[in-house]
């Protein structure tokens, strides 16, 4: 499954990443790569919770 994410840097240089198609699925990282890995993990967790709750 491929999902689109948005990736921005805040004023402190932290990368903020969000998956618009999954409301509330947001993560961050000190590097771009870390932020992208973190959002992959967050997407997996969000989808697992949704599947469990129906």
Order of alpha helices (4+ residues) and beta strands (2+ residues): beta-beta-beta-alpha
